[in-house]
Amino acid sequence: MSTSVVNQQIPCAQNIKVTEDTLSVDLEDGRTISVPLAWFPRLVHATAEERNTWRLIGNGEGIHWKSLDEDISVEGLLSGHASGESQISFKKWLEKRNALQK
């Protein structure tokens, strides 16, 4: 029995839009993928300015938010993967963030 391997090309991101409840990514192949912002707690707790201060990394393979220390890959979004950050890690980040805002 033989098996075939399918090499799937992951399209790169071209533009990002973040609203109060959605992360939308325009892909180079013409699609737009939208996911609930709730998948990414750091984005949920960010200000609108922080959410909109992003840059593409890896020639569009991912998105980076420096002020939030958040990276999201296009491949992960297409696979339906929410943030893999542990609750402990997120809690530490949130406590540090709240302390800095005081």
N, C-alpha and C positions, 0 to 999 in steps of 0.2 A: 504494500500500500504506500502510495506517495502522498505527500502533502505539499501544498503550495504556500508560499509566503507572500503576503500582500504588503508591499511597502507603501504606507500611507503618508502622503506629504501633508504636513500641518501648515495651513496658511498663516501668514504673519499678520499681526495687528497693524492697522494704519491709523486708527483714531479711537479715542476712548471718550465715553460720556458717563458721568456718574450723577445720579439724581438722589433724592432722599431715600429711595427704596430699590434702585436698580443700577447695576453695572452693565453697560452696553459697549461692545467692542466691534468696531467695523474691521472686517477682514479683507485682505488683498484679493480674495476671490469673489468679492461682491456680497458676501453674507454679513449679517450683523447678528451676533449672539448676545443675548441678554440673560442675566442671572440675577437672582435676588441679592440685594446688598447684604442681607442677613447672613449670607454664606461667609462673609468676611467681617468679623466683629471689629477689627481695627478701623475699617472704613465706616462702619456704623457709628463709631464713637468719634469720628473725625469731623472737623468743621468743613463747610462747603469749600473754603479756600484750600484746605489740606487735601480734600478729595480731588480737587481740580489741578493740583500741582503734582503731576506724574510725568514719567518719561518712558519711552519704549526702550527695552533692553534686548540684546541679542538680535539686532536687526528686526525687531518686532515679534520675537518669540515670547516675550513677556512684558509686563508692566511693572514699574517700580515707583513707589511713593517713599521718597527719602525721609520726610518728616514723620512718617508712620512706621518706618522700617518694615514695609510690606512689599512682597513680590508675588505676582500672580502670573502663571504661564497660560498661554493660549491653549496649549495641549490639555492642561488641567480643566480649563473652562469647557472645552469641547467634550471632554470626558465626563463632565458633570460633577467634578470634584470641588467641594467646598473647602474652606481653609482647613489645613491639617494641624493647625496650632493647638497645642494642649491647653486645657483650661488653666493649668498652673502657670504656663508661660503667658497667656493672655492676661491673667489676673495680675501678675508682676508688672507687665507693661502698663496696664490700666492704673495701677497704684502709682507707678512712677510718673505717668502722665498727669494724674490728678494732683500729685505733690508739686509738680512744676508749674501748674496753673494757679496755685494758691499764692 
